[in-house]
Amino acid sequence: MRVQFAALTALAATTLVGVAQAEVRSWREAPRGPGTEIGVTHPDDAYRVYEGTEIGGFIGGGYGSLGVGGRIGYAFYSGLYAGGAFTFYTENASLLGGELGYKFFPGYHWELRPYLFAGPAFIGIGDRGFGRPRTDTVLAVQPGLLGAYRFGPAFISAELRAYLTPDPGALAVFGGAGASF
């Protein structure tokens, strides 16, 4: 538990420092930097996105408990996004895994990114850890949709996840922020 909390605190601090150093002049500033659209593009264009690293943190709810986490990933020229994410739920669950998604830009500042998350879920102890009598490690598979408003190298986001495993039918909603490097 302490290791998870320390890792999450380090990720949150890194995200805050990254956003602070992003040199954002205004929330109306044109999107720029890695992960943003290269001019006006179409999904079949070979070069659609400025390539580079993105980092972000998020907080929200799912499974009836508070969830916090972060992600780091890489946006490729084609619009493909690959990265990793960690989510900690206060009701004794942690999820760590990889994400694979694709970026769409329906408007000048707006990004939509459907993605698939997969990785181990460490499900908690006792009757509060999703009803399991002991700690279990199971596979988590979660399709999700992230919507972001991008300004300068920074973004704010909202995200919806549907859990296929370990708890089919569960939903989680998160809000977050991040920056591109």
matplotlib code that plots the C-alpha trace (Angstrom):
import matplotlib.pyplot as plt

x = [0.0, 2.8, 4.7, 1.5, 0.9, 4.5, 4.4, 1.1, 2.4, 5.5, 3.4, 1.0, 4.0, 5.6, 2.3, 1.9, 5.5, 5.0, 1.8, 3.5, 6.5, 4.3, 4.4, 0.7, -0.3, -4.0, -6.7, -7.5, -4.0, -3.6, -2.7, 1.0, 3.5, 3.5, 0.1, -1.5, -2.9, -0.7, -3.0, -6.2, -5.9, -8.0, -7.9, -6.2, -3.4, 0.1, 1.2, -1.6, -0.1, 3.1, 5.0, 6.1, 5.5, 2.4, 1.9, -1.2, -3.0, -6.7, -9.2, -12.7, -14.9, -15.7, -16.8, -18.4, -15.0, -12.5, -9.9, -6.7, -4.0, -1.8, -0.6, 2.4, 2.4, 3.7, 1.7, 2.9, 2.6, -0.3, -2.4, -1.7, -1.2, 0.7, 1.4, 1.0, -1.4, -1.8, -5.1, -5.5, -9.0, -9.5, -11.5, -8.4, -7.8, -4.9, -4.6, -1.4, -1.2, -0.8, -3.0, -3.4, -5.6, -6.1, -6.5, -9.3, -9.6, -13.3, -12.5, -9.5, -8.9, -10.7, -9.3, -11.1, -9.2, -10.9, -8.5, -8.1, -6.4, -5.1, -2.9, -2.9, -5.5, -4.5, -7.9, -8.0, -8.4, -11.6, -15.2, -14.5, -12.1, -14.8, -16.0, -13.0, -11.8, -8.1, -5.8, -6.1, -4.2, -6.5, -6.4, -8.1, -9.4, -11.1, -12.2, -12.4, -12.9, -10.9, -12.0, -9.5, -9.5, -5.9, -4.4, -0.7, 1.2, -1.4, -4.8, -7.7, -9.6, -12.7, -12.7, -15.2, -14.1, -16.1, -14.7, -14.9, -12.8, -12.4, -15.9, -18.0, -20.5, -18.8, -18.1, -15.6, -15.5, -12.4, -11.3, -7.7, -5.0, -1.6, 1.0, 3.0, 6.8]
y = [0.0, 2.4, 1.7, 2.3, 5.6, 6.7, 5.8, 7.7, 10.7, 10.8, 10.6, 13.4, 15.6, 15.0, 15.9, 19.1, 20.2, 19.3, 21.3, 24.2, 24.2, 23.9, 27.7, 28.1, 31.7, 31.3, 28.6, 29.9, 29.5, 27.3, 23.7, 23.0, 20.3, 16.6, 14.9, 17.8, 17.9, 19.0, 21.6, 20.3, 16.6, 13.5, 10.1, 8.5, 11.1, 9.5, 12.5, 13.8, 14.4, 16.0, 13.0, 13.0, 12.2, 13.1, 12.8, 13.3, 12.7, 12.0, 11.6, 10.3, 7.5, 3.9, 0.8, 3.1, 4.4, 7.2, 6.5, 8.4, 7.7, 8.8, 7.9, 8.4, 7.7, 8.5, 9.9, 8.8, 10.8, 8.5, 9.4, 6.1, 6.5, 3.9, 4.2, 3.0, 3.9, 3.3, 3.7, 3.3, 2.9, 3.6, 0.4, -1.8, -2.1, -1.0, -1.4, -1.2, -1.8, -0.6, 1.6, 1.6, 4.2, 6.5, 10.3, 12.1, 15.9, 16.9, 20.6, 23.0, 22.5, 19.2, 15.7, 12.3, 9.2, 5.8, 3.3, -0.1, -0.7, -4.2, -5.3, -6.8, -5.7, -6.2, -6.6, -6.0, -7.7, -8.5, -7.9, -4.3, -5.2, -5.9, -8.7, -10.9, -12.7, -12.3, -10.4, -11.6, -10.6, -10.8, -9.5, -6.1, -5.2, -1.8, 0.0, 3.8, 7.1, 10.2, 13.7, 16.5, 20.3, 21.2, 24.7, 25.3, 22.1, 21.4, 19.8, 19.1, 15.8, 13.8, 10.1, 7.2, 3.6, 0.4, -2.6, -5.9, -7.6, -8.0, -6.6, -6.7, -3.9, -1.5, 2.1, 4.7, 8.4, 10.6, 14.2, 15.1, 17.3, 16.9, 18.2, 17.3, 17.2]
z = [0.0, 0.9, -2.4, -4.4, -2.6, -3.1, -6.8, -7.2, -5.3, -7.5, -10.6, -9.4, -8.5, -11.9, -13.6, -11.7, -12.4, -16.1, -16.4, -14.5, -16.8, -19.9, -20.3, -21.0, -21.8, -22.0, -22.1, -25.6, -26.8, -29.9, -29.2, -29.7, -29.0, -29.0, -29.3, -31.1, -34.6, -37.5, -39.1, -40.6, -41.2, -42.1, -40.3, -43.4, -43.5, -42.8, -40.7, -38.5, -35.1, -33.7, -32.3, -28.7, -25.0, -22.9, -19.2, -17.2, -13.9, -13.1, -10.3, -10.3, -9.2, -10.0, -8.2, -5.6, -4.4, -5.2, -7.9, -8.6, -11.1, -13.9, -17.3, -19.6, -23.3, -26.7, -29.6, -33.1, -36.3, -37.5, -34.5, -32.7, -28.9, -26.8, -23.1, -19.6, -16.8, -13.1, -11.1, -7.4, -5.8, -2.1, -1.7, -2.0, -5.7, -8.0, -11.8, -13.8, -17.5, -21.1, -23.2, -27.0, -28.6, -31.6, -31.6, -33.4, -33.6, -34.1, -33.5, -33.2, -29.4, -29.0, -29.0, -28.7, -28.0, -27.8, -26.2, -24.7, -21.4, -20.3, -17.4, -13.9, -11.4, -7.7, -6.0, -2.2, 1.1, 3.0, 2.1, 1.0, -1.8, -4.4, -2.1, -2.3, 0.9, 0.1, -2.3, -5.9, -9.0, -12.1, -15.7, -16.2, -19.6, -20.0, -23.1, -22.6, -24.2, -23.3, -24.4, -24.0, -24.4, -25.5, -25.1, -25.7, -24.6, -21.8, -21.7, -19.4, -19.9, -19.0, -19.4, -19.2, -18.7, -19.0, -17.1, -19.0, -16.3, -13.3, -12.7, -15.9, -16.3, -13.9, -15.1, -13.9, -14.7, -14.3, -14.8, -15.3, -16.6, -18.3, -20.6, -23.7, -23.9]

ax = plt.figure().add_subplot(projection="3d")
ax.plot(x, y, z, "-o")
ax.set_aspect("equal")
plt.show()
